[in-house]
């Protein structure tokens, strides 16, 4: 959902200057999600799989950037959220994928104050 509130620019600078923990977490989550997708690719339509992986790479690139594009990040998050609606729930890998993706989304929202 939408997150409202005031954004303190000093906090934002601190996050961008001291983001190693967040960045490591983002990279690990993306790797975990891609592994889940690749190992269960028969369960996901090719178009959804490619879209999800592309959006994950966009988030990874933008989170490493010195001047990240919030537009690209928001667009990628929207794409991930859309693909997740097609992931089967109630089976173990699907639940792991949903949980890891939600954790990634929350981390990115906090990291960039979205």
Residue pairs with C-beta under 8 A, 6 or more apart in sequence:
3 109
3 113
3 114
7 113
11 113
12 113
15 22
15 111
15 112
15 113
16 66
19 63
19 111
22 63
22 107
22 110
22 111
23 63
23 64
25 107
26 59
26 60
26 63
26 104
26 107
26 108
26 111
27 60
29 100
29 103
29 104
29 107
30 56
30 57
30 59
30 60
30 104
32 100
33 52
33 56
33 97
33 100
33 101
33 104
34 53
34 56
36 93
36 96
36 97
36 100
37 44
37 49
37 52
37 53
37 97
39 93
40 93
40 94
40 97
41 49
43 88
43 93
43 94
44 52
44 86
44 87
45 86
48 83
48 86
51 79
51 82
51 83
52 79
52 80
52 83
54 79
55 76
55 77
55 79
55 80
55 83
56 76
56 80
56 104
58 72
58 73
58 75
58 76
59 73
59 76
59 77
59 80
59 104
59 108
62 68
62 69
62 72
62 73
62 76
63 73
63 108
63 111
68 112
70 112
70 114
73 108
73 112
73 114
74 114
77 105
77 108
77 109
77 114
80 101
80 104
80 105
81 105
84 97
84 98
84 101
87 94
87 97
87 98
88 94
89 95
89 98
108 114
